[in-house]
């Protein structure tokens, strides 16, 4: 398992915790994030929140996190990202891959 903290778990890695608002549920948004994260080699997870937002927790090389953020901003067809709130990632999280929660 890879332990992740707010600085990333490996040299050159960084982590991110995003809350995405807009039309991001019911449009394949989580699957878009999953496929993008796996394409860029990022580990973490994505889930729908009860308030209509999508939560993304991710760790990986800084350039790959930036690529994932660009994919999140774009979203899949039918989605509309209104805002992305950045939060600190909790320490001690364990990720092996990227998955939908």
DSSP file (Angstrom, degrees, kcal/mol; ACC not computed):
  #  RESIDUE AA STRUCTURE BP1 BP2  ACC     N-H-->O    O-->H-N    N-H-->O    O-->H-N    TCO  KAPPA ALPHA  PHI   PSI    X-CA   Y-CA   Z-CA
    1    1 A X              0   0    0      0, 0.0     2,-0.6     0, 0.0    95,-0.2   0.000 360.0 360.0 360.0 151.6    0.0    0.0    0.0
    2    2 A X  E     -A   95   0A   0     93,-1.5    93,-2.2     2,-0.0     2,-0.4  -0.916 360.0-145.7-105.8 117.9    1.1    3.5   -0.6
    3    3 A X  E     -A   94   0A   0     -2,-0.6     2,-0.4    91,-0.2    91,-0.2  -0.687  18.6-163.0 -82.8 134.6    0.7    5.9    2.4
    4    4 A X  E     +A   93   0A   0     89,-3.0    89,-1.5    -2,-0.4    88,-0.6  -0.951  13.4 173.0-121.3 133.8   -0.3    9.4    1.3
    5    5 A X    >   -     0   0    0     -2,-0.4     3,-1.9    86,-0.2    86,-0.1  -0.674  55.0 -78.7-124.3-172.2    0.0   12.6    3.3
    6    6 A X  T 3  S+     0   0    0      1,-0.3     9,-0.4    83,-0.2    83,-0.1   0.550 129.9  49.1 -69.9  -4.7   -0.6   16.2    2.3
    7    7 A X  T 3  S-     0   0    0      1,-0.3    -1,-0.3     7,-0.1     3,-0.1   0.421 119.7-101.4-106.5  -1.7    2.9   16.4    0.7
    8    8 A X    <   -     0   0    0     -3,-1.9    -1,-0.3     6,-0.2     7,-0.1  -0.104  27.7-102.7  91.2 161.1    2.6   13.2   -1.4
    9    9 A X  S    S+     0   0    0      5,-0.2     2,-0.3    -5,-0.1    -6,-0.1   0.595  93.8  41.1-102.0 -11.2    4.1    9.9   -0.5
   10   10 A X  S >  S-     0   0    0     -3,-0.1     3,-2.5    50,-0.1    50,-0.1  -0.918  98.3 -78.6-134.0 157.5    7.2    9.6   -2.8
   11   11 A X  T 3  S+     0   0    0     -2,-0.3     3,-0.1     1,-0.3    -2,-0.1  -0.332 120.6  16.4 -55.9 133.6    9.8   12.1   -3.9
   12   12 A X  T 3  S+     0   0    0      1,-0.3    50,-1.8    49,-0.1    -1,-0.3   0.382 103.4 119.0  83.1  -4.6    8.4   14.3   -6.7
   13   13 A X  E <   -B   61   0B   0     -3,-2.5    -1,-0.3    48,-0.2     2,-0.3  -0.600  39.8-174.9 -92.7 155.4    4.8   13.3   -5.8
   14   14 A X  E     -B   60   0B   0     46,-2.9    46,-2.3    -2,-0.2     2,-0.3  -0.896  12.7-138.0-137.2 168.6    2.1   15.6   -4.6
   15   15 A X  E     -B   59   0B   0     -9,-0.4     2,-0.3    -2,-0.3    44,-0.3  -0.899  11.9-164.8-130.0 161.1   -1.4   15.1   -3.4
   16   16 A X  E     -B   58   0B   0     42,-2.9    42,-2.7    -2,-0.3     2,-0.4  -0.992  11.9-167.3-145.0 148.5   -4.7   16.8   -4.0
   17   17 A X  E     +BC  57  87B   0     70,-0.5    70,-2.9    -2,-0.3     2,-0.4  -0.926  22.9 178.2-137.7 110.7   -8.2   16.8   -2.4
   18   18 A X  E     -BC  56  86B   0     38,-2.8    38,-2.8    -2,-0.4     2,-0.5  -0.899  24.0-158.7-120.2 143.1  -10.8   18.5   -4.6
   19   19 A X  E     -BC  55  85B   0     66,-2.4    66,-2.9    -2,-0.4     2,-0.5  -0.982  21.6-157.1-116.5 116.3  -14.6   19.1   -4.2
   20   20 A X  E     -BC  54  84B   0     34,-3.2    34,-1.9    -2,-0.5     2,-0.3  -0.825   8.2-168.2-104.4 127.1  -16.1   19.6   -7.6
   21   21 A X  E     + C   0  83B   0     62,-2.9    61,-2.8    -2,-0.5    62,-1.3  -0.791  42.7  56.9-112.2 154.7  -19.4   21.5   -8.0
   22   22 A X  E    S- C   0  81B   0     -2,-0.3     2,-1.4    59,-0.3    59,-0.2  -0.930 107.7 -19.6 130.8-152.4  -21.7   21.9  -10.9
   23   23 A X  E    S+ C   0  80B   0     57,-2.3    57,-1.6    -2,-0.3    -2,-0.1  -0.700  87.6 129.4 -89.6  85.6  -23.5   19.3  -13.1
   24   24 A X        +     0   0    0     -2,-1.4     2,-0.4    28,-0.4     6,-0.2   0.300  45.8  75.4-126.7   5.0  -21.2   16.5  -12.0
   25   25 A X  S    S+     0   0    0     -3,-0.2    29,-0.0     1,-0.1    28,-0.0  -0.965  97.5  17.4-120.6 141.1  -23.5   13.7  -10.9
   26   26 A X  S    S+     0   0    0     -2,-0.4    -1,-0.1    -3,-0.0    -2,-0.0   0.627 104.5  87.0  80.0  13.6  -25.5   11.5  -13.2
   27   27 A X  S    S-     0   0    0     -3,-0.1    52,-0.1    49,-0.0    -2,-0.1   0.204 109.0 -96.1-128.2  13.3  -23.3   12.4  -16.2
   28   28 A X  S  > S+     0   0    0     50,-0.1     4,-2.1     3,-0.0     5,-0.1   0.688  77.5 140.6  80.2  18.8  -20.4    9.8  -16.0
   29   29 A X  H  >  +     0   0    0      1,-0.2     4,-2.4     2,-0.2     5,-0.2   0.917  67.6  50.2 -64.1 -45.5  -18.2   12.2  -14.1
   30   30 A X  H  > S+     0   0    0     -6,-0.2     4,-2.7     1,-0.2    -1,-0.2   0.893 111.8  48.9 -61.6 -38.9  -16.7    9.7  -11.7
   31   31 A X  H  > S+     0   0    0      2,-0.2     4,-2.7     1,-0.2     5,-0.2   0.874 109.1  53.1 -68.9 -36.3  -15.9    7.3  -14.5
   32   32 A X  H  X S+     0   0    0     -4,-2.1     4,-2.2     2,-0.2    -2,-0.2   0.927 112.2  44.9 -60.3 -45.7  -14.3   10.2  -16.5
   33   33 A X  H  X S+     0   0    0     -4,-2.4     4,-3.0     2,-0.2     5,-0.2   0.921 112.6  52.1 -65.0 -44.2  -12.1   10.9  -13.4
   34   34 A X  H  X S+     0   0    0     -4,-2.7     4,-2.3     1,-0.2     5,-0.2   0.946 113.0  43.2 -57.0 -51.8  -11.3    7.2  -12.9
   35   35 A X  H  X S+     0   0    0     -4,-2.7     4,-2.0     1,-0.2    -1,-0.2   0.879 115.5  49.2 -65.6 -37.9  -10.2    6.7  -16.5
   36   36 A X  H  X S+     0   0    0     -4,-2.2     4,-2.0    -5,-0.2    -2,-0.2   0.934 111.3  49.1 -65.9 -45.8   -8.2   10.0  -16.5
   37   37 A X  H  X>S+     0   0    0     -4,-3.0     5,-2.8     1,-0.2     4,-0.7   0.915 112.8  46.9 -61.2 -44.0   -6.4    9.1  -13.2
   38   38 A X  H ><5S+     0   0    0     -4,-2.3     3,-0.6    -5,-0.2    -1,-0.2   0.881 109.6  54.4 -66.7 -36.8   -5.5    5.7  -14.4
   39   39 A X  H 3<5S+     0   0    0     -4,-2.0    -1,-0.2     1,-0.2    -2,-0.2   0.879 113.8  41.7 -62.7 -37.3   -4.2    7.1  -17.7
   40   40 A X  H 3<5S-     0   0    0     -4,-2.0    -1,-0.2    -5,-0.1    -2,-0.2   0.469 114.7-114.6 -90.3  -1.9   -2.0    9.5  -15.9
   41   41 A X  T <<5 +     0   0    0     -4,-0.7     2,-0.3    -3,-0.6    20,-0.2   0.787  63.0 150.9  76.1  27.7   -0.8    6.9  -13.3
   42   42 A X      < -     0   0    0     -5,-2.8     2,-0.3    -6,-0.2    -1,-0.2  -0.727  32.7-149.5 -94.3 141.7   -2.4    8.7  -10.3
   43   43 A X  E     +D   59   0B   0     16,-2.7    16,-2.6    -2,-0.3     2,-0.3  -0.755  48.1  73.7-106.1 157.6   -3.7    6.8   -7.3
   44   44 A X  E     -De  58  98B   0     53,-2.3    55,-1.6    -2,-0.3     2,-0.3  -0.997  66.1 -86.0 145.6-147.7   -6.6    7.8   -5.0
   45   45 A X  E     -De  57  99B   0     12,-2.6    12,-2.7    -2,-0.3     2,-0.3  -0.980  16.1-150.0-158.0 167.8  -10.4    7.8   -5.2
   46   46 A X  E     +De  56 100B   0     53,-1.6    55,-2.8    -2,-0.3     2,-0.3  -0.992  20.1 168.8-142.0 143.2  -13.5    9.6   -6.3
   47   47 A X  E     -D   55   0B   0      8,-2.2     8,-2.9    -2,-0.3     2,-0.3  -0.995  34.5-109.7-154.1 154.8  -17.0    9.6   -4.9
   48   48 A X  E     -D   54   0B   0     -2,-0.3     2,-0.3     6,-0.2     6,-0.2  -0.623  32.4-144.0 -78.4 143.3  -20.4   11.4   -5.1
   49   49 A X    >   -     0   0    0      4,-2.9     3,-1.8    -2,-0.3    -1,-0.0  -0.794  21.3-117.2-105.5 154.7  -21.4   13.4   -2.1
   50   50 A X  T 3  S+     0   0    0     -2,-0.3    -1,-0.1     1,-0.3     4,-0.0   0.753 112.0  62.4 -61.3 -25.5  -24.9   13.8   -0.8
   51   51 A X  T 3  S-     0   0    0      2,-0.1    -1,-0.3     1,-0.1     3,-0.1   0.381 123.1 -99.1 -85.6   6.1  -24.9   17.5   -1.5
   52   52 A X  S <  S+     0   0    0     -3,-1.8   -28,-0.4     1,-0.4    -2,-0.1   0.322  87.4 115.8  97.2  -7.9  -24.4   17.0   -5.2
   53   53 A X        -     0   0    0    -32,-0.1    -4,-2.9   -30,-0.1     2,-0.4  -0.401  60.5-128.9 -86.6 169.6  -20.6   17.6   -5.3
   54   54 A X  E     -BD  20  48B   0    -34,-1.9   -34,-3.2    -6,-0.2     2,-0.4  -0.983  16.2-147.9-118.7 132.4  -17.9   15.1   -6.3
   55   55 A X  E     -BD  19  47B   0     -8,-2.9    -8,-2.2    -2,-0.4     2,-0.4  -0.859  13.8-172.6-102.0 132.9  -15.0   14.5   -4.0
   56   56 A X  E     -BD  18  46B   0    -38,-2.8   -38,-2.8    -2,-0.4     2,-0.4  -0.994   7.8-176.6-126.6 127.9  -11.6   13.5   -5.5
   57   57 A X  E     +BD  17  45B   0    -12,-2.7   -12,-2.6    -2,-0.4     2,-0.3  -0.996  21.0 166.5-121.4 126.8   -8.5   12.5   -3.5
   58   58 A X  E     -BD  16  44B   0    -42,-2.7   -42,-2.9    -2,-0.4     2,-0.3  -0.977  21.4-174.1-145.3 151.3   -5.4   11.9   -5.5
   59   59 A X  E     +BD  15  43B   0    -16,-2.6   -16,-2.7    -2,-0.3     2,-0.3  -0.994  31.6 103.6-144.7 144.2   -1.7   11.4   -5.3
   60   60 A X  E    S-B   14   0B   0    -46,-2.3   -46,-2.9    -2,-0.3   -18,-0.1  -0.964  71.3 -28.8 169.5-178.1    1.0   11.1   -8.0
   61   61 A X  E >>  -B   13   0B   0     -2,-0.3     4,-2.1   -48,-0.3     3,-0.7  -0.298  64.3-114.8 -56.3 142.0    3.8   12.9   -9.7
   62   62 A X  H 3> S+     0   0    0    -50,-1.8     4,-2.0     1,-0.3     5,-0.1   0.837 114.4  51.0 -51.2 -42.7    3.1   16.7   -9.8
   63   63 A X  H 3> S+     0   0    0      1,-0.2     4,-1.9     2,-0.2    -1,-0.3   0.874 110.5  50.1 -64.7 -36.8    2.8   16.9  -13.6
   64   64 A X  H <> S+     0   0    0     -3,-0.7     4,-2.4     2,-0.2    -2,-0.2   0.859 108.1  52.1 -71.8 -35.0    0.3   14.0  -13.6
   65   65 A X  H  X S+     0   0    0     -4,-2.1     4,-2.5     2,-0.2    -1,-0.2   0.900 109.4  51.0 -64.4 -39.9   -1.8   15.7  -10.9
   66   66 A X  H  X S+     0   0    0     -4,-2.0     4,-1.9    -5,-0.2    -2,-0.2   0.897 109.8  49.6 -63.6 -40.2   -1.9   18.8  -13.0
   67   67 A X  H  X S+     0   0    0     -4,-1.9     4,-2.0     2,-0.2    -2,-0.2   0.902 110.5  50.6 -64.2 -41.7   -3.0   16.7  -16.0
   68   68 A X  H  X S+     0   0    0     -4,-2.4     4,-2.5     1,-0.2    -2,-0.2   0.920 107.9  52.6 -62.9 -43.1   -5.8   15.1  -13.9
   69   69 A X  H  X S+     0   0    0     -4,-2.5     4,-2.6     1,-0.2    -1,-0.2   0.899 107.9  51.5 -59.3 -40.8   -6.9   18.6  -12.7
   70   70 A X  H  X S+     0   0    0     -4,-1.9     4,-1.7     1,-0.2    -1,-0.2   0.902 110.8  48.2 -62.3 -40.7   -7.2   19.7  -16.3
   71   71 A X  H  X S+     0   0    0     -4,-2.0     4,-2.8     2,-0.2    -2,-0.2   0.872 110.7  51.5 -67.1 -37.1   -9.3   16.6  -17.1
   72   72 A X  H  < S+     0   0    0     -4,-2.5    -2,-0.2     2,-0.2    -1,-0.2   0.922 108.2  51.6 -64.5 -44.3  -11.5   17.3  -14.1
   73   73 A X  H  < S+     0   0    0     -4,-2.6     8,-0.4     1,-0.2    -1,-0.2   0.870 114.7  43.3 -60.4 -37.2  -12.0   20.9  -15.2
   74   74 A X  H  < S-     0   0    0     -4,-1.7    -2,-0.2    -5,-0.2    -1,-0.2   0.921  91.7-178.2 -75.2 -45.8  -13.1   19.7  -18.7
   75   75 A X     <  -     0   0    0     -4,-2.8     3,-0.1    -5,-0.1     2,-0.1   0.086  35.7 -60.4  67.4 173.1  -15.3   16.8  -17.4
   76   76 A X  S >  S-     0   0    0      1,-0.2     3,-2.0    -4,-0.1   -47,-0.1  -0.362  72.2 -70.5 -82.4 168.9  -17.1   14.4  -19.7
   77   77 A X  T 3  S+     0   0    0      1,-0.2    -1,-0.2    -2,-0.1     3,-0.1  -0.339 123.8  29.1 -56.2 139.2  -19.8   15.4  -22.3
   78   78 A X  T 3  S+     0   0    0      1,-0.4    -1,-0.2    -3,-0.1     2,-0.2   0.243  99.5 106.6  92.5 -13.2  -23.0   16.5  -20.5
   79   79 A X    <   -     0   0    0     -3,-2.0    -1,-0.4   -52,-0.1     2,-0.3  -0.546  49.7-163.1 -93.7 163.7  -21.1   17.7  -17.4
   80   80 A X  E     -C   23   0B   0    -57,-1.6   -57,-2.3    -2,-0.2     2,-0.6  -0.841   8.5-152.6-147.7 108.8  -20.5   21.3  -16.3
   81   81 A X  E     +C   22   0B   0     -8,-0.4   -59,-0.3    -2,-0.3     3,-0.1  -0.726  17.7 173.8 -84.3 118.3  -17.9   22.1  -13.7
   82   82 A X  E     -     0   0B   0    -61,-2.8     2,-0.3    -2,-0.6   -60,-0.2   0.854  63.8  -9.7 -91.0 -42.8  -18.8   25.3  -11.9
   83   83 A X  E     -C   21   0B   0    -62,-1.3   -62,-2.9     2,-0.0     2,-0.5  -0.994  49.2-147.6-155.8 156.5  -16.1   25.3   -9.3
   84   84 A X  E     -C   20   0B   0     -2,-0.3     2,-0.4   -64,-0.2   -64,-0.2  -0.971  16.7-159.2-128.7 114.4  -13.3   23.2   -7.7
   85   85 A X  E     -C   19   0B   0    -66,-2.9   -66,-2.4    -2,-0.5     2,-0.4  -0.801  10.7-144.7 -94.0 131.9  -12.6   23.7   -4.0
   86   86 A X  E     +C   18   0B   0     -2,-0.4     2,-0.3   -68,-0.2   -68,-0.2  -0.827  22.1 175.6 -99.8 134.0   -9.2   22.6   -2.8
   87   87 A X  E     -C   17   0B   0    -70,-2.9   -70,-0.5    -2,-0.4     2,-0.2  -0.855  37.8 -91.4-128.0 164.7   -8.7   21.1    0.6
   88   88 A X        -     0   0    0     -2,-0.3     2,-0.4   -72,-0.1   -72,-0.1  -0.575  43.1-121.4 -73.3 140.1   -5.9   19.5    2.6
   89   89 A X        -     0   0    0     -2,-0.2   -83,-0.2   -83,-0.1   -72,-0.1  -0.694  29.9-110.3 -83.4 133.6   -5.6   15.8    2.1
   90   90 A X    >   -     0   0    0     -2,-0.4     3,-0.6   -85,-0.1     2,-0.2  -0.282  35.9-113.8 -60.1 146.8   -5.9   13.8    5.4
   91   91 A X  T 3  S+     0   0    0      1,-0.2   -86,-0.2   -86,-0.1    -1,-0.1  -0.489  90.9  32.7 -80.8 153.7   -2.7   12.2    6.5
   92   92 A X  T 3  S+     0   0    0    -88,-0.6    -1,-0.2     1,-0.2   -87,-0.2   0.611  74.3 152.2  81.6  13.7   -2.2    8.4    6.6
   93   93 A X  E <   -A    4   0A   0    -89,-1.5   -89,-3.0    -3,-0.6     2,-0.5  -0.493  34.0-145.3 -74.6 148.7   -4.5    7.5    3.7
   94   94 A X  E     +A    3   0A   0    -91,-0.2     2,-0.4    -2,-0.1   -91,-0.2  -0.966  23.0 169.4-120.7 119.5   -3.6    4.3    1.8
   95   95 A X  E     +A    2   0A   0    -93,-2.2   -93,-1.5    -2,-0.5     3,-0.1  -0.980  18.5 172.9-126.9 139.9   -4.1    3.9   -1.9
   96   96 A X  S    S-     0   0    0     -2,-0.4     2,-0.2     1,-0.2    -1,-0.1   0.626  77.4 -11.2-108.7 -27.9   -2.9    1.2   -4.3
   97   97 A X  S    S-     0   0    0    -53,-0.2   -53,-2.3     2,-0.0     2,-0.5  -0.747  85.2 -79.3-150.9-170.1   -4.7    2.3   -7.4
   98   98 A X  E     +e   44   0B   0    -55,-0.3     2,-0.3    -2,-0.2   -53,-0.2  -0.939  56.6 164.0-107.6 134.2   -7.4    4.8   -8.3
   99   99 A X  E     -e   45   0B   0    -55,-1.6   -53,-1.6    -2,-0.5     2,-0.5  -0.948  40.8-108.5-145.7 163.8  -11.0    3.7   -7.6
  100  100 A X  E      e   46   0B   0     -2,-0.3   -53,-0.2   -55,-0.2   -55,-0.0  -0.821 360.0 360.0 -90.6 130.8  -14.6    4.9   -7.3
  101  101 A X              0   0    0    -55,-2.8   -54,-0.2    -2,-0.5    -1,-0.1   0.419 360.0 360.0 -93.9 360.0  -15.9    4.8   -3.7
